Amino acid sequence: MTTGFRHVALVALLPLQGCVDSTVPTAGQAEFAFEATRALLIEEDFDRWDHFFTDDAELNGSDLAFTIMRGTAQNLHHSFPDVQVRLMEQVSSVDKVVTRFVLEGTHTGSFSSLKPTNKRVTFDGICVDNFRDGRISRRFMLLDLYGLGQRLAAQPTSGS
């Protein structure tokens, strides 16, 4: 009976085997993922797109990744011209990096239908990047724009 129990325990652990992979992620993958975020969202350095992303890269399920990322960066800089990014944490595996970050800037341009408040605000972001051949092939990016909009709507504009 004891022998049978040991086999059941080992069989139960087999699905976990993939969770603890002895393969080491590509050196610098986490730094690379965050640098891609900084270069594109903050520096708007789209000349480096091909350095960071594969030719067939997807962003949030769309193959219009370049266009979406550029539009997001332009909108951020319109509303928050001094926007900066701060790395909060990263988790990586062999071919995936999850990056949580905070964006911070002064609301001096319209955001959605909200007039500038001239207030300094922060909001959260997260990227899940899948890698292929040393570059990002698929990115899921989420910025807490709803929460940001709620905070901005609750703040009076300067001079009010």
C-alpha positions as CSV (number, residue, x, y, z in Angstrom):
1,M,0.0,0.0,0.0
2,T,2.8,2.4,0.8
3,T,4.4,1.8,-2.6
4,G,1.2,2.5,-4.4
5,F,0.8,5.8,-2.5
6,R,4.3,6.9,-3.5
7,H,3.5,6.3,-7.2
8,V,0.3,8.4,-6.9
9,A,2.3,11.2,-5.2
10,L,4.9,11.2,-8.0
11,V,2.2,11.1,-10.7
12,A,0.4,14.0,-9.0
13,L,3.6,16.1,-9.1
14,L,4.3,15.5,-12.8
15,P,2.0,18.4,-14.0
16,L,4.1,20.7,-11.8
17,Q,7.3,19.7,-13.5
18,G,6.9,22.4,-16.2
19,C,6.5,25.1,-13.5
20,V,10.0,24.6,-12.2
21,D,12.0,24.6,-15.4
22,S,15.7,24.3,-15.2
23,T,16.2,26.2,-18.4
24,V,17.5,29.7,-17.8
25,P,15.8,32.6,-19.5
26,T,17.7,34.4,-22.2
27,A,20.1,36.8,-20.5
28,G,18.7,40.3,-20.2
29,Q,15.2,39.3,-21.4
30,A,13.5,41.2,-18.5
31,E,15.6,44.3,-19.0
32,F,15.0,44.1,-22.7
33,A,11.2,44.0,-22.2
34,F,11.3,47.1,-19.9
35,E,13.6,48.9,-22.2
36,A,11.1,48.3,-25.1
37,T,8.4,49.9,-23.0
38,R,10.6,52.9,-22.1
39,A,11.9,53.4,-25.6
40,L,8.5,53.3,-27.2
41,L,6.0,54.7,-24.7
42,I,8.3,57.3,-23.1
43,E,11.0,58.2,-25.6
44,E,8.7,57.6,-28.6
45,D,11.8,56.1,-30.4
46,F,10.0,54.1,-33.0
47,D,13.1,53.8,-35.1
48,R,14.0,51.0,-32.7
49,W,10.8,49.0,-33.2
50,D,12.5,46.3,-35.3
51,H,15.2,45.9,-32.5
52,F,12.5,45.0,-30.0
53,F,9.7,43.4,-32.0
54,T,9.5,40.6,-34.5
55,D,8.1,41.4,-38.0
56,D,4.9,39.7,-37.2
57,A,4.5,41.0,-33.7
58,E,1.0,41.3,-32.1
59,L,-0.2,43.8,-29.5
60,N,-3.3,42.8,-27.6
61,G,-4.2,40.2,-30.2
62,S,-3.8,42.6,-33.2
63,D,-1.2,42.5,-35.9
64,L,-1.3,46.3,-36.0
65,A,1.1,46.4,-33.1
66,F,3.3,49.2,-34.4
67,T,0.3,51.5,-35.1
68,I,-1.4,50.8,-31.8
69,M,1.8,51.3,-29.8
70,R,2.6,54.6,-31.6
71,G,-1.0,55.9,-31.1
72,T,-0.8,55.0,-27.4
73,A,2.5,56.8,-27.0
74,Q,1.2,59.9,-28.8
75,N,-1.9,60.0,-26.7
76,L,0.1,59.7,-23.5
77,H,2.4,62.5,-24.5
78,H,-0.5,64.7,-25.6
79,S,-2.1,64.4,-22.2
80,F,1.0,64.0,-20.1
81,P,4.0,65.6,-21.9
82,D,6.4,64.9,-19.1
83,V,5.3,61.2,-18.7
84,Q,7.9,58.9,-17.0
85,V,7.9,55.2,-16.3
86,R,9.0,53.4,-13.1
87,L,9.6,49.7,-13.0
88,M,7.8,48.0,-10.1
89,E,8.4,44.3,-10.6
90,Q,9.1,41.7,-13.2
91,V,8.6,37.9,-13.5
92,S,10.1,35.9,-16.2
93,S,10.3,32.4,-17.6
94,V,12.0,30.9,-20.6
95,D,10.1,32.8,-23.2
96,K,7.8,35.2,-21.3
97,V,8.3,38.3,-19.2
98,V,5.6,40.0,-17.1
99,T,6.4,43.6,-16.3
100,R,4.4,45.8,-13.9
101,F,5.2,49.5,-14.0
102,V,3.8,52.9,-13.0
103,L,3.5,55.8,-15.3
104,E,3.6,59.3,-13.9
105,G,3.1,62.7,-15.5
106,T,1.4,66.1,-15.3
107,H,-2.0,66.3,-16.8
108,T,-1.5,69.4,-19.1
109,G,-3.3,68.2,-22.2
110,S,-6.9,66.9,-22.6
111,F,-7.4,63.3,-21.7
112,S,-10.5,61.7,-23.3
113,S,-13.1,64.3,-22.6
114,L,-11.4,65.7,-19.5
115,K,-9.8,69.2,-19.6
116,P,-6.3,69.5,-18.2
117,T,-6.1,69.6,-14.4
118,N,-2.4,70.5,-14.2
119,K,-2.1,67.8,-11.5
120,R,0.6,65.3,-11.2
121,V,-0.8,61.7,-11.4
122,T,0.3,58.1,-11.5
123,F,-1.3,55.1,-13.0
124,D,-0.5,51.5,-13.4
125,G,0.5,49.4,-16.4
126,I,1.4,45.8,-17.1
127,C,2.9,44.1,-20.1
128,V,3.1,40.4,-20.8
129,D,5.7,39.8,-23.4
130,N,6.3,36.5,-25.3
131,F,9.7,36.1,-26.9
132,R,10.8,34.4,-30.1
133,D,14.3,34.5,-31.4
134,G,15.4,37.2,-28.9
135,R,12.6,39.7,-29.7
136,I,9.0,40.3,-28.5
137,S,6.6,38.4,-30.8
138,R,3.4,39.1,-28.7
139,R,2.6,41.7,-26.2
140,F,-0.4,42.1,-24.0
141,M,-0.4,45.6,-22.5
142,L,-2.8,47.1,-20.1
143,L,-2.8,50.6,-18.8
144,D,-5.3,51.6,-16.0
145,L,-6.8,54.4,-18.1
146,Y,-10.2,53.9,-16.4
147,G,-8.8,54.4,-12.9
148,L,-6.8,57.4,-14.3
149,G,-9.9,58.9,-15.8
150,Q,-11.8,58.5,-12.5
151,R,-9.0,60.2,-10.5
152,L,-8.7,63.1,-13.0
153,A,-12.5,63.6,-13.1
154,A,-12.5,63.9,-9.3
155,Q,-9.7,66.6,-9.3
156,P,-10.6,70.3,-10.0
157,T,-8.5,72.1,-12.6
158,S,-5.8,74.4,-11.3
159,G,-7.2,77.9,-10.6
160,S,-10.7,76.6,-9.7
